[in-house]
Amino acid sequence: MKREVQIVIYSKDSSKLRSGYPLISKESIKNVKDLRDEGEIIKLVDEKKRFIAKGYYGKQNKGYGWVLTQREDEQINQSFFEHKLSVAIKKRLSFYDDPETTAFRVFNGEGDGIGGLTVDYFDGYYVINWYSEGIYSFSSEIIRALEKLTDFKGIYQKKRFATKGKYIEEDDFVTGERGEFPLIVKENGVNFAVYLNEGAMVGVFLDQREVRKKIRDKYAQGRNVLNTFSYTGAFSVFAALGGAEKTTSVDLANRSLNKTIEQFSVNGIDHEAQDIIVMDVFNYFKYAIKKNLKFDMVILDPPSFARSKKHTFSASKDYTNLLKETIEITEDDGIIVASTNCSQFGMAKFKGFIDRAFKDMNGQYQLLEEYALPNDFQTVKEYKEGNYLKVVFIKKISG
């Protein structure tokens, strides 16, 4: 049996937690010294000892735990996890039934009622991400629930709770049959080569599905496309399949070269007709400006925070300047796909960065369309930080 401890929440935060906010921050807890072991059940009460909610103690970069239920009599046990997973799976039935897309998110943390836990599906294989030792302490119950509820080929896991949310290197296989990698999955009819056994990243970020489709179906035709922070080249593949005249993929990681070649190859695209450059993106911008290179479409999807030998990038501080460099190498009437997964600000502030960048460059622009997380990445309205993805298609107007 898990230890249950009563935690007193300061008055200033109790109403927020009562109204459905799921994250328990250290600053909200009056008797933080009473917390002992990650994974213990915490009963939250206000300063007058009135019940607020039940959750678990688990240190994540975001906080000290997550609310699981607002019912005092609900037990956090095997049937609790089965119910949460079952509801989540039912919400994704349309994804399971789509032969054109065989990779998607099955369970999205607090959006599906259990913060600190995500589960992704890759053509019969499931990958569980544990974001704290606290949630991992429930691993046997959650894995058992997944085994019971799904017809799986195999289950893999990623422990992402070492220092500062880093991935713990180990054999990630849990149960079932081991996959043969690369495993080829589909997204809107396009192939992706994924590796479920090669560290924290499997080869594709599933949250950009709708954006990639839009690039292919509406914007890529005939354009010279630059894909920055390109990782394994997923945007470039969709652009090429959408009729792009040429794609240029730029990423600092050495592995991005072979990984991008592989993604082109599994889709029958001649990678030698594309440019794949291993280079610090910040240096590439300076090179492109110096050489007066121009692109009809630039995809800008930097990490929230990045550090290379010469540069430190923070989306909340530096995105405007990065956009200014992007504007400089974008043709008139060209498209900029500006994207960020930084949860520290919302869409309004992001659009403010865009506006500031164009004003500083004395440029004109038109916002064409915008995207947030797709349906399989469920969120709750009370926790705006959970809906982290912001993507805006911008037209640079000549003049």
N, C-alpha and C positions, 0 to 999 in steps of 0.2 A: 504493500500500500504506500502511495505517495504521502509524504508529509504535507499537511495543509497548514498554512500560516496566515494569520490575520494581518492585513496591511492597511494602515490608516492613510487615506488620501487627503491632502490639504484641501480646504474648502474652495480655494480658487480653481481647482481642477476637477472637483467631484461632479459638477453639473455637466462638464464636457464629456466625461467618461459615461455618465448616466445616459447621455443623449446619443451614444453609439460610437464615440471616438475609441478606436481599438488599442492604441499604443499606450503603454504604461511607462512614463518617463521617470528617471531617477529623481528629478526635481519635484515630482508630484507626491513622492512617498515620505511620510513623516517619520516612520520607524524603519528606515532602510537597513539598519543594523540587524533587524530580525530575520532578514533574508539570509539563507544559509547555502542551500544547494540548488543549482540550476535544475529546472524541471519540477520543482515542488509547486503544488497548487497554491495559489494565493487568493485569499478571499478579501476583496477590497471593500472597505467601509469608510464612511466620511468621519469627520472629527466628532460627530455625535453618535458614532458607532452604528449608523444606519447602513444597511447593505447596499452596495453599488453594483458589483459584478464579481465574477470569478474568472481567473485566468491562470497563466503559468509564469514562473520566473525564468527568464532567458535573456542573457545579455547579447544585444545586437548593437551595431553602430547606431541604430535608431533609438534604442531605449533599453528598459529593464524587463520587458515582458509584454504579453499581449492578452487582451480580454478574450475569453472563449465563450462565455455565456452570461446573460443577465438574469438567469433563473437560479435562485439560491439552492433549489433542491436538485439541480441537474448534476449528475455525476460525470466526471471526465474519465471515461473508461472506453473499453473496446467498442461498445455500441455507439458512443458519442462520435468516435472517429469514423466508424462505418457510415453513420448517418450523414456527416459532413461530406465525405467523399462521394457517397451515393447521389446526393443532391447536386454536387458539382458535375459529376459524370452525366447526369440527365440533362443538364444545361448545355452540354457539348455534343449531344446526340447527332446534331446536323453535321458536325465536323467528322464524327466517326463514319457517317454515311456518305461522305464526299470522296470519291476515288481520285479526284484531282489534287487533294490536299491531305497528306498523310503525316503531317507534323504540326502539332498545336499544343497549347497549354490546357491541361486537364484541371489543375487546381492552382489558384493564384492567391496564396497567402491570406491576408486579412480580408481580401475581396470575397473569398469563399468561406471565411469564418475561422481560419487558423493562421494567424500571423507567424512569419518565420518559416513557412513551408511552401514550396512550389512543387508541382509534378507536371512534367512534360511527356508527350506521347510522340514516339517516332516509329511509325509503321509496325505496331505490335510490341514495341519495347517502351518501357516507362523509365524516366529518369527523375529521381526524387532529389530535390535540393534542400538540405538542412542548413538554416542560417544561424542557429545557436545550439549550444550544448543542451539548453533547456528543451527545445523541441525534439532534439535527437534522443533525449531520454524516453520519448514515446515511440521510438522507431519500431519496436516489435509490434505494437498495436497498429500503427499506421501501415506498415508493410503487410501485416496479416489482413487488414481491411482491404488493401489494394489487391491482394491475392484472391480474396473472396469475391470481390465485385467485378473484376475484369478478366477477360480472356487474353492473358498476356503471353508473349514469347519469352521475355526476360525482363528483369528489373535491375536497374543500375542506380547508384546514389552518388551525390557529391556533398561532402562535408565542407561547408563554407564558413566555419566558425573558429578558425585559428585567429591569431592576432589581427585586429582590424578587418574581420570578415574575409580573411584569406582562405583559399582552398587548401585542404589537407590532402597531400599526395598519398594515394594508396590505390590498390586494385578496387575499382568502383563497382564491380559485379556483386549483386546480392543473391538473386535466385532465378530459376528458370533455365533457359539455354543461353549460353554466351553468344553475342552477336558476331557476325563476320563483317569486319570493317574494311573499307568504308561501307556503311549502310546507306543505300540510296533511297531517299524519301522525296515526296513530291510537295510542291507548294504552287497552287494554281496552275498545275500541269508542268511546272518547271522542276528539274531534278536538282537535289542537293546531296552532296556526299557528306555524311556526318560520322563522327567518331564518338562513341559514348564512353570510351575507355582511355581518353587522352587528356586528362586534366579537367579543369573547371569548364572550359568552353568546348562545345561540341562541333562548332563550325557554322552555325547560323543563329541569328537573333530572331526569334519567332514573332516578336512584337511589331516588326516592320512589314508584315505580310501585305497589308492593304496599300502601303506606300509603294512597295516594289511593283505590285500589280498596276497601280495607277501610272507609274513611270513607263512600264512596258506598253500599256494599252492606250495611253493618251499623249505622252510627252516625248518619248525617245526618238521617234521616227525622224531620220535624216540629221540628227544632231551629233555634234562632237561633244562627248560627255566626259567630265572629270569626276571621279569618285574618290573623295578624300577620306582618310581614316577607314580604308576599304576592307580591312579584316580579311575575309576569304572571298571578297568580290561579289557578294550576292546582288547588290544594286547594279553592278556592271553587267552581270549575266542577264538580268531582266531588261536592262537598257539595250544590250546587244540583240536580244530576242525581240525587242520592240522596234528594231530597225535602225538603231543608232548607227551613224556613219562610222564611228570609232569610239572606243572607251579607253580611258586612262585611269588605272587604279593605283593609288598611292597609299602606302602604309609603312610604318617604321619597322614592324616585326619581320625578321628574316623569313619566318615560316609562311608569311602572307603570299610570297611568290609561288611556291609549289601548291599551296592550298587554292589559290585563285586559278592557276593553270588547271587544277583538277576540276573545279566547278565549271569552268568553260568546257572542258573535255567531256564531262558526263552529260552535257547538253548539246554535244556535236558542234560546238563553236570552235573555230580555229583560233587558239589563243595567240598565235604568232601575228595575227592581224590586229591584236589589241596591244596596248602598252600596259605593262605591269611593273611598277617602280617601287623598289624598297628604299625608302627615304623618309626622313623626318618631314611630316606634312608642312610644318612651319617653315622649314628650309625650302621646300618645294614651292610654296607661295612666293617667296623672295626670288627664287630662280625663274618662275613663270613671269613675274612682273618685270624682272630684268630683261628677259628674252622676248617680252611683249607677246606672250602666248595668250590666246583667247579661246574660250569654250562657249558652246551654245547652251550647255547645262552643267551646273556644278552641284554635286551632292555633298552637303556639309553635315556630317554626323559624328562630331567629336565625342570622346568620353567626357563625363562630367568633370573629371579631374585627370590630368595626364602630366607626367614628368619625363622629359628626355634629358640628355646631357646639357643642353643649352636652354631648354625651355620648360617652364612650368605653366600649365594651362588650367584655369578654373572657369567652368561655363558661366557661373554667376558673375564673374569679374571680367572675363576676357572675350566673351562671345561677340560683343559689338566690334572689337578690333579685328577679329577673325573674319567677320562678315565684310568689313571694309576692304580687306585684301581680296575676298571672294568677288565683291562687286567689281574690283579693278580688273579681274581676269575673265569677267563674264561679258559676252557680246551684248550689244543693244538688242532688245527683244529676246534675250536669253532667259533661261529659267534657273533660279537658285532653289534647291530643295534644302531648306534650313531645318535641322532636326536637333533635338536635345533630349536626353533622358535624365536631366538634372531635376530632382524633386524639390529643390529649394525655392523655386519660383513657379508661377503659373503662366498660362498662355498670354494673359494681358501684359505681363512684364516682358515676356519673350518677344511679343510684337513691338514692345517699346525698344528693345535692343535693335530690332530690324529698322524701325523708324529712325533711331539715332544714327545708325550706320549710314543709311542713305542720305540723311541730312548732312552729316559730316563730309560725305563725298559729293555733295551738291547733286544728288541723283534723284530720279523719279522712279517710282515702283508701283506695282499693283499686286495685292494679295489675291491669289487665284483660288486656293482651297487649303483646308487645314485638317489635320488628323490627330487623334489621340489614340489610346490603346484599343486594339480590336476586341471583339466580343468575348473571346476565350480568356482574355486578361481581365477578369471581373474586378470591379472596384466597388468601394462603398463611398457614398457621397460625403459621409462625415469625416473621411480621411482623404483629403484632397492630395496629400503627398503620394498616395498610392497610385494616382492616375498621373504618372510621371512623364509619359511620352508627349512631346509637342513637336509637330511637324507642320511647316508652312511652305507651300509652293508659291514662289515670288517671281513675278515677271519684271525684269529690268527694262524700264521704258526708255526709249531713245529720246534724246533731247538735250 
